[in-house]
Every structure is written in C-alpha cells, then in structure tokens.
Amino acid sequence: MRPFEFASAKTKAQAVGLLGTSFDQAEVLAGGSDLLALMKDDVVHPKRLVSIQGITELREVKPSEAGLTIGALRTLDELAHDQEIARRYPALAWALGEAASPQIRNVATLGGNLCQRPRCWYFRGGHGLLAKGPSGESLVIKGDNRYHAILGNQGPAYFVSPSTIAPVLTAYGAKVRIHGPKGDREVTVEKFYRAPQSDTEREHDLQPNEIVTEVVIPKASGTQAAAYEVRQKEAFDWPFATACAVLKMSGGRVESARIVLGHVAPVPWVSEMAARSIRGKSVTAETAAAAGQAAVESAIALSRNKFKIQLARVAVARALLEASKATAAA
C-alpha cells in the first residue's frame, strides 16, 4: 500500500473541505471494506483518506409520514435488523440481510455499499474501469466475461453494478442525498448510477468533493414486494443475477409494477417492458414467466455469459411470484 494522509471529519462541511477536486487526491473512508482492499491491491491510490465515521448525524434513521430517511453511515447489519425497515420495506430488509457476509455487514455502511466499485476482475486486476488492453481494445470482449453485463452492454463499459441493495432501493423509488461545496442535492438511485463512456468518468453521479449523506425512501404502504437472487452457491458469493418487484395490487390484479434487475448491467436495470407485461394481470406462473422473458428481450450475451439471460429471466419471474404472495407493507 502506498503512503497516504489520514484526516477525520466531524461535520459534513469539514469532510467536503478535506476532499480534493480529483479522485486521485482523496477518497472517503466509511466502513472501508471495499476501499482498503482496492488500496492494498494498488487499484486506487489516493493521497489522502477522509474518514467520515465521526459525523454522528449520518447514523440516524428518521421515519416520517412521507417515508424513511437513513443515514449513510448505518451499517448493513444494523439496518437488516431494523424493525421499521422490516415493516415498511420488507424486500429491502431481506436484501440487507443477504448482502455480503456477516463479518462484512457488521462494518459495511449503506452509503459504502451504494458507492462500492465494480467487482470486474479486469478492473480489480489494475486494467481500469473500462478494462482496456495496451492497444485500447476491450479485454472483456475476448476474455473471461462470465460475470459481465448482458443488458446495457453496447460498450465501452461491460462491468455490472455490484450492489444488491441498489436495485431494491431503485424499485422503491428511493433517492440519494449528496452533500458538496454548494450544499445538498438529491438524485434518484436509478440516476445515481451511470455507464462511463471514458476512462476519466466514474460509475456514480458523485463528484470528487461530494459525499453521500442519506438515502430517502418514499412511503410504500400497501405495496407487495420481494427480491430474488441467483448465486452459484448458497454461501457468500456474488450473484449472477438479481431482481426486485414492487407491486400495487387491486382486486387480485397488478395495478402498477416496478421491476428492477441487478448484476446484469453497468447500472441497476429498470425493466419497463416487464412492468408493462404484468400490469393489469394476475400474477401466475405463466404471466410471471412472460414478464421474465420481456425483461431480457433486449439482452445481448457476450462470448461466455449467455447463461445469465436465463438466470435473469428466472429471477424476475420468481421475484414477481413471491411479491404477489407477500403481505402488503404497513
């Protein structure tokens, strides 16, 4: 690991003031489970780490009639056991409890999970976010791309968004609150992620001198929701595909639906086609399967990941079937 400065902020303003105008100058340290690993592998090498662990207001969970606001420093384990989240947003509670391993959930924060870097082995091996070879060619296209994108993979980004929590928050219509030199701003979780088009861009709508402070989830009472993920093994592993469905039912039929896939694209993938396919219908094995097929209609397999199309199709269908049987949120 390269030498670096360490600074500890007590306020949001202090944290922003200690950050730089480029990511190679400084990085935000929260739980550190991802950042420190990247630094040890010399994938990122900031000159300064700015710890935000001392900003106590970022640990608060604030319920209201409009929804729920969660501080970015709350750990995944704390949130997975939060009764208010389980009552209001059961699919989120499930995703929080399934993320990573117990050891990681005890230190990893909500903000850190949303801001974690891709698990692409080319990126983690030091080949850059877009995984280019010496001549500028994509290493992913001709290489081992089993875990890479099947949607939104027209290039030059082929990695998949790594958070299993982001698709659920996207399905619930949540927003990320960000603090920077100009104060606070909000962006939907859906828009917080982006597919970079050049090596100078990152995969989050976050400037080098900004920090994620809170996640704001709107009221979801009356909805039925479920998330489903497909892993190679039951123990801690990165999913091949995930899906979350948030349904509003009326008379046994789907009045509205929000269906979001994860680990299949550089961003959490909102499937309007799947939502349209199931809207106005009862959720049965047949209609759920049809929605799953609609979700992957535009999928394009790379040389070694065609199997992910079937897994994504199944994940959507099973998320819908589980959501249709779920108890409506309070």
Number of C-alpha atoms within 10 A of each C-alpha: 13 11 9 13 10 12 17 17 17 14 16 22 14 15 22 21 15 19 22 17 11 12 18 13 17 23 23 27 20 24 24 17 18 18 21 15 14 19 14 12 14 15 18 20 22 19 16 21 21 21 20 25 17 15 17 13 15 20 19 14 19 12 16 9 7 11 16 20 20 23 22 27 26 23 23 28 23 15 21 20 14 13 12 16 20 17 15 21 28 23 29 26 25 19 24 22 19 19 22 19 13 14 10 17 23 14 19 23 25 29 24 25 23 23 23 17 21 18 17 22 16 21 18 19 13 14 17 15 24 26 24 18 13 8 6 9 13 18 17 23 17 11 12 15 21 17 22 28 30 27 23 19 20 10 15 19 24 29 31 27 29 25 25 29 26 27 31 33 27 25 27 26 18 23 22 24 22 20 21 21 11 7 11 13 12 15 16 17 27 21 14 21 21 17 22 18 13 11 13 7 14 19 21 18 15 16 16 18 21 24 23 25 23 25 25 24 22 17 20 21 14 14 23 25 32 26 30 25 24 19 14 10 9 8 10 13 13 19 20 24 27 27 32 35 31 28 29 21 21 12 7 12 16 18 15 17 25 22 30 28 32 30 31 31 23 26 28 31 22 20 19 14 17 26 23 16 19 25 20 16 17 18 23 14 13 11 18 25 23 17 27 31 21 21 27 23 14 13 19 16 18 22 13 15 18 15 13 24 25 14 20 28 24 23 25 32 29 23 24 33 20 18 24 26 12 16 14 20 18 15
